[in-house]
Amino acid sequence: MNPSALANPGNISFSGNHLFARDLAAAGGRCVEQSTGHLVFYRSDGRRFLATDPEGNPLHECEWGTDATGDVILCRARIRLDWGQWVGLKPAGLANETSLNLASKPGWQRLKADDLRMIAAQALRVPMEEVRFFYRDEDLLIEPTGWATIRQRKDAFYVLQDGDFERARFMSCMGAMSWSSIDFLPVVELFQSLLPGTGSAVFELIRGLYDDQNEGNPAPRPLRYRGIPTYQSKAAFRLFSSFFTPQAPGGSNPFMLFMNPERSNHVIWLPAGTPPIRYFDQHAGACLTLQGGLLHKVTVASDSSGLSYMSPKGRRFVPCDRSAEIAGAHVILKDHDRETTLAVTLPQGSLEQPGESVAMSPVDWRSVFVQGVPLIPPADAYGAVLLYPEDESEIGECAAQPFVADYLQDIGEQDREIGEALSRAERVLIENGDAVVATCITFDRPRDYTVLVRYPAFAQKQAQQLWSVCAELQRWDWLSRIRFVSGEGPHDREPPHSYDLAYHWVPYDSGDLLASLAERMKGISRILRGGGNVFVIGPAQIGQYGASHGLHVCWEEPVEQLPTFRMHRTILPKARLRAGLTLFHMKKV
């Protein structure tokens, strides 16, 4: 056993596990070395509390306890991501309650838990069996007064700023699992809020606990996907398939069955023979993920792009032209036209892969930054995801942007006037929309886009997403006409009447300054062509300043009333936007 595995202070955070670190044998614990050299440490009751790679670098830590009935439950877990960041898991850490007044319903006194489940099934548009799976009797309460309370429990994920729960920030959630006896596979909600590598690291924990619980069984327990509502996707199927093997009844296609929201839980998942395995190299500051001895992914913690290097095997193109392969005793990293050799010790059993011929794209994702990619700390680059509070705290400036951008994208497909405005535009300005640039770009033909960057880490993620879309479409001429420009306020630099269409998010730190709002609308009017359209997102009073500068308000809508935000509230009911935040559609007269 690697002596540093328990001795390293960074490996054990939960106080209940400290006695094992002091003397494992005396505490009744044990260590199992797997065939790959990875170490798993168990309590006396057989519950794992720590897993590490062969060098003793931690993968995850679990804290166990007992509930009111004396049953063993998972209280918390810490999970280490490829780039060193820790995320936390709190089983049933998020609970939403819905209250209904049933007193006016005839015979309400005879209603039982299953009647409430039927109400929930109809409201959520999911089968009754799914509601029964997630809603226990104790989650459904009918008071003598006729008020009913429906409680929905979810497992909550957190960003652990210091590697522990002292400064934990809510990240995402999923249907509550029975971690002591895993019986289904989940899909995470708010998946766009997940830090890079969270999905695979969480499934590494799920698979580890599942294997512990099935050890010695003649046949492993078959699993199915469950969720309310269902969030089946290609990405979820790929993630599941890395750790478990799908089987469909009657020889049907597992993927097609999984993508059907009404039948996705018909796919049976059994443990894959060779799940992904991670190895950290502290000296190189890198994490290597192998599967079946083949290199799958390399993540370098100091990489300011916030991207991993992927194996080119089986791909039409490598994401952002960043590939990794084993050549002899070395790992070769390729980043567009640059090639480096990573000084790491290859894990035992690593296999050299014959080179896959994947063409390099003619346009680098970095090329959209006219002045070059801004200097971005690696932690900011990897951490550029939108986080939403679980409580009534105000949603941040960038995190509020998708509610508007997604709505505009939807109505662009449904409303003929808006659709024509988006389609006809030849030159488009996107200002202070760093979290949603790719959503604001219409991929129907080439046009000129100017993006004014305020938050570089988020803008970088958008540039990478734009590259991926153009790679999928094989339309590099579209990418070459997108310009990211750093700096504040282009209005004085841009020639008058330059743009047919603009998206303008008023920065939160200037939204209450009336003089600033007036000057802002004057600048927008100056750069728009006659008949040009602009979507302005800001305080409610900004409309009056537009009218005084030749901008006709076609319509306005409070952002909290948009269907995209109402959908968000089905996940986080306490969600709150900045007061008065309003979307305006204006036209230059």
N, C-alpha and C positions, 0 to 999 in steps of 0.2 A: 504494500500500500504506500502511495506517495505521502510522506509525512506532512507535506504542506497542505494537504487537502482539508484537514480539520484545524491545523494550526494557524493558517492564514486568517487574520482577523476579518478580512473582507468577505470570507466565505460564510460565516455564521453571523446573522443579524438578530434573529428572534431569540429573546431571552430564554425561552423554554428549551432551546437547543444547546445552550452553553454548557450544560452538564455533560453532553455527549462529546463536545470539543475538549473538555478537560480530561475525561477518561472514558472512552467509548465502551470498553469492556465492563468497567465497574457500573456504568449506567444501564447495562443490559443491551447495548446496541451491537451492531455488527456491520461489516463492510463486505460488499460483493464486488469483485472485479469482473467486468464483463469481457467477452472475447476480444473486444476492440481495445481493451485497456481502460475503458471508462469505469469510474467508481460510483457506486450507489451505497449510501449509508442509511441504515434502518434503525428504528427504535425497537424496543423489546417486543412490541406488539406487531412488528412486521411492516409498519408504515414508514415509507422513505421520508427522510428529512433533508437530505442533501444529495445532489448528483454533480459530479465533476468530470472533466475530461481526464485523460491519462496523466497529465501534468499537475492535476489538482486545481485547475481553473474552474470556478463554479459555473454551473448551467442553471440550476434552480434550487431554491430552498423552500421547504414546507413547514408550516406550524400547525400541529394537530391539537385538538381538545375534545371535549365532550359536550353534548347538548343537554337539555333539561331532562331527557329520558336516560342519559348515560351512554348514548351511542357515540362512537368516535366520529368526529367531523373534521374537515379541513377548515381551519380558522383563517389562514392567510397563506399566500405564497409570494415569493419573489422570483422573477424570471429574468435572466441576463440576455440581452440582445447581442447580436454579432459585433456591434461597434462599442460595446461596453456599458451602455445605458441599461439600468434596471427598470422593469415595470412590475407593478404589484397587482395581485389578484385578491379580491375579497368575495368569497362565496356569499350570494344573497346580499351583497353590499348595497344594492340599489333596490328600493321598494317603492312602487307607485300604487296609490290607492284611488279608487273611484267610488263615489257615493251615489246611491240611487234611492229615491223615495218611492217605495212600493205601496204605501198606505192607500193610494187611490185605486190600486189594482184589485179587482174582486178576488176574494179568497187568498189574499197575500199571506195570511197566517199559515196556510198549508204549504207554502213554498219551501223547498229544500235546496241543498247545495247544488244538486244537478240542475235545478231550474235556473239558478244563477249562472251555472256553466253554459247552459243553452243561450241565455241572454248574451253572455260574453262571446260565444261562438258566432252568434248572428251579427253582433256589433263588429267583431274582428274579421268576419268572413272566413273562418277556418273551421275544419271539421271538429265535431264534438270531442272525438278521441284525443285531439291535440290539446284542447282546453283541459280535459281531465288529466292529461299527463303533466301539465305545468301548474295547475291550480289545485292545491290540496284543500281538504275540508277546512283547515284552519285559516286558509286564505279567503274564505267566503263566509261572511257573517251577516245574519239578519237580526236586527235589534227588535225588541218587543214593540217599539214605536213604529215599525214599518220601514225604517231606514236600513239599507243594505250596503255593506262595504265589500268591494272586490279588491283584493291585494295581489299585485303582480310582483314577484321577486325576480331579480336579475343578478347575475354575477357581474361585479364591477371591476374594471381595469384602471390602473392609475400609473402616471409617470412618477417615478420615485426620484426626486431631484437629488437626494444625497444617498441613494441606494437603499433607503429605508422609508418607513411610512410617516416619518416626522413631518416631512414637507411633501405630501402626496397630492398630485393634481389629477382630477378625474379625466380619463381618456375615452373609455368606451364601455360597452356592456354586452351581455348575451344572456340567453335563457339560463336559468339557474340549473346547474348540474349537480348530480349526486356524486361528489368527488370520492367518497368512500367506496362507491360501487358504480363505476362509470357504465351508463346504459344507453347513451345516445351521443351523437356528434353534433356540435353546435356551429352556428355561423355568427360571427361578431356583428353587432349593429354599430352604426357610425364607423363603418370600416375605413372611411377616408381619414379618420382621426388617428388611425393606428400608426405608431412609429414603425419605420422600416424593420422588417424581420419579426414583428410581434406575432403574426399568425403562425409561422413555422416554429417559433420558440415555445408558444403556448401548446401547440400540438405535440411538441417534444415531451412536454410535461404530461399531457393527456395520454400519450402512448406509453410513457414510462409507468404511470399509475395503472393503466389498463393491463400492462404486462404483469405488474406485481399482483394484481387482483385475479389474473387468470393462470398464474403459475400453478402447475400441477393438474390443471383441468384437462381432461382428454380432448375437449374441443373448446376453443376460445369463444367467448360470448359474442354473438353477432350484434352489430350496431346499426342503427339507422339515423338519418339526419332528422332532426326535429327543430322547429322554431315557430314563434308567433310574432309577426307574420313570417312567412318563409322568405329567405334571402338567398335563394340558390343562384349561383353564377358560375361562369367558367373558372374564375379564380378560386372559388370555394371548392369546386370539383378537383382542380389541380392540387390544392393543398391537402384535401382529404386523401387523394390518390397517392401522395408521397408517403403517407404513414399507414394507410389501409387500402385494401384491394376491393374494388366495387364488383358486386354481382347483381345481375338483374334477373328477375323471374322469367321463365319461358324463353331464355336466350335473347331477350331484347337488348337494345343498346343502353348500357348503364348511364352514359352521359345524357342521351336524349330523355331518358326517364327522369333523371335527376333535375333537368332543366324545366320539367313540367311542375309548376307549383302545387298542383293537386296530387301529384304522384311521386314527388321527390323523396318522400320517406319510404317508398317501396324498394329502393336500392338497399341492398345488404352490404355492409362493410366488414371485412375481416382483416386481421393484421397483415401488413405487407412484410415479406421476408427480410427486406433490406431497407429500413427507413433511413432518412438522412441522419448523418452523424456529424457533430461539430467538434472542431479542435481549435483551441486558442493558442496563439504563439505570442507570448508577452513581449519578447524581444522585438519582434517585427511589428507588434501592434496590429495583428491581423487575426481573422477567424476564417478557417477553411471548413467548408461543408462538403462532405463526401457521401456518396450513395452507391453501395455495391462496389466500393473501391475506386469509383470514378469521381473526379472533381466536379462538383456541381456549382459551387459559388465561392468567391473570395471577397471578404469585406475588410477594408483597411480603415482603422478608426480615425486616422489623421487625414483622410481624403476629404477635401473641401467641396467635392461635388455631391457628397451625400449619397453616392451610388455604389453598389457592389459590382464586382466583375463576374459575369456569368459564363458558364460553359456554352460554347456554340453548338454543342451536340443537339441535333434535331430541330434547329431553329432556321427560319428563313433569314432572319437578321438578328444580330445581338443587340440588346437594348443599349442605345446611345453609343454603339460601337465599342463597348467595353467587354472584353472577353478574357477568360483565364483558362490555361491548360497546363498540364504537367508534361514537361519535356525532360527526360532523363531524371536527374535528382533535383530539378528546379521547377518552380512555378513561374510561368511567363504570363505577364499581364499586358494586355494591349488596350490602349485608350485612343481610339481613332488612328492617327498616324504615329503614335508614340508607343514604344515597347520597353518594358522594364522587367528585370528579373527580381522576384521577391525572395529575399534571403530567409527561408523558413525550413524547418526540419519536417520532412514529409512524414505523415502518419504511416505506421506499419500497415502493409497491405495496399498502399496506394498504387494505382495502375496508370501507366502512361497511355494516353489516348491518342489514336491517330488523328492528325490535324483535320478538322472539319473546314471545308472551303465555304466561308461566308464572306461575301463581298463587303468591303467597307463603303459606307454611304458617301456620296459626293459632298454632303454638307454636314459639318460638325454642329451639334446642338449649341455650342458656345458662340457660333457665328452671329446669332441674333442680337447679342450684346454689342452694340456699336462701339462702345469705349472699352470693350473687354469685360469679362465677368468680374463683378466687384469682389473684393476680398471678403470671404465668408468663413467664419470659424467652423471647423468640421462639426462640432456639436450642434450649431445652428442649422447647418446644411442637412444633417440627418434628422434633426428635430423639427423641420419645417412642416408640421401638420397642424390642422385646425382643431383646437381643443375647445370643448363646450362645458360650461359649469353644470354640475348636477343639481345645484340649488338655484336660488333666485338671483344670484350674482349676474351683473350685466354681461352679455356676450360681447366679446372683443371686436374691434374694427374689422380685422381680416376675416374672422370667423363668421361675421354677419354677411359677407359678400356673396357666398353661394346661394343664399335664399333668393337674392335678386337675380343673379346671373342665370340660375337654373330656371327661374320663372320666365325670364325674357326668352330663353332658348325654347321653352315650351310654347309660349304664345306666338313666337316667330313661326312655329309650325301650324298653329291653329288660327291665328288672326291674319287675314290677307293683307291688311294695311301694314302691320308690323313686319310681316314676312317680306313684303315688297321693299320696305325701307332697308331691311338688312341685306336683301339680295342685290339691290341696285347700287349700294354704296361701293365706291371705288377706293376711297381713302378713309380710314377709320382711326380714331384716336381712342386709346384706353388709358385712363388716368387714375392712378391710385386703386387699381383693381388687381393687385399682384397675386391674390389667391385664386383668381378666376379667369385669367387671360385666355386660357384654352377654351373655356366655355363661351366666351364672347366672340370667338373667331368662327366664322361660318366656312366650313370646308366644302364649298361647292365649286369654287374657281379661284384663281389667283387674284389677290387685291393687296393694296398697301396698308399695312398696320403699323402704327407707332404706339409703343407701350411706354408710358412714363413710370419708371420704377421708384417706389418708395420703400418697399421692404424686400431687399435683395434675395434673402434666403427663399422666400415664397416665389419670387419671380424666377429664380433658378429652377425650382421644381416645375413651374409652368413651361419654361423653355424646354426642359427635358420631355414633358408630356407632349408638347407640340411636335418635337422630333419624332416621338413614337407614332403619333397620328400620321404624319407625313410619310414615315417609313412604311406603315401599313398600307397607305394609299399609293406609295411610290410616286409622290408628287413633291419632289424637292424644290421645284420652282416656286411653290407656295411658301415654303419655309424661307426662301431667300428674300422674300419681300416683307418679312416681319422684322421690325427694328425695336429693340429694347434700349431705351435711353435713360440714363441716370440723371437725377437732378430734379429740382422743384420748378413748377410753373412754366410750361412751354409757351404760354400764351403770348408773351412778349417776343419770343424768338421766332415763332412760326409766322409765316406770311398770312395776311388776312384771307379769309374764305378758302382755307386749305382742306377742310374735311367735310365729307358728306354725312358722317355719322360719328358720334362720340359717346363714350361711356365715362361718366365722371362721378367718382365717390368722394364726397366732401370729407376731408380728414376730421376725425373726432376732435382733435385739439384746436381746430379752427371753426367748428360748427356753430359756436355760440357768439361769434364775433360778427355783429351785423355789418360792419364796414367791410370785413373780409368777404362776407357772402356777396355783397353788392359787387365788389371788385372781381370776384370769382365768376359771377354770371356775365359780367361785362367781357371778361376774357374769353369765355366760352362762345358768346355771341360773335366775337370778333373773328374767331377761327372757323366758324361754321359757314358753309356756302348757303346761299339763299335756298330755302326749301329743305335744308339739311335737318337731320334729327339728332337729338341728344337725350340720353337717359341720365338723369341726375339723381343721385341718392344722397340725401342729407336731411337737415332739419325741416320741419313743415313750413317754416316761414320763407324758405328759399324761393318758393314759387313767385311771390310778389316781386322779387328782384329780377327774375327772369323776364317778366312782363315789361318791366321798365327798360329792358335792354334788347327789345325786339324778339323775344322768345315767347311764343304762344304756348301756354300749357294745354296740351291735348287731353291729358288725364293725369290723375295722381292717385296713389294707393299707399296706405300705411303698410310698411313691410311686415308688421305683425299680422296683417290680414291676408298675406299671400299664402296660397295653398302649400307652398314649399316649407314655410315656417310652421304652418299648422301641422304638417306631417312630422316635422322635427319634434313638436310638442307631444306627439303620440309616444315618443321614446323618452323624452325628458319633459314632463308636464310643467315643471317650474321654470322652464326657459324664459328669459326676459331680454328683450332688445333695448337699446338706448331709446329713451322716451322721445316720441315724435319722429323717429326715423321713417322717412317717406321716399317712395320711388315716384319720380316725375318723368313723364314723356313730354318733351318740348320740341317745337319746330321753329326754325328760323324764318321769320316772315319778311 
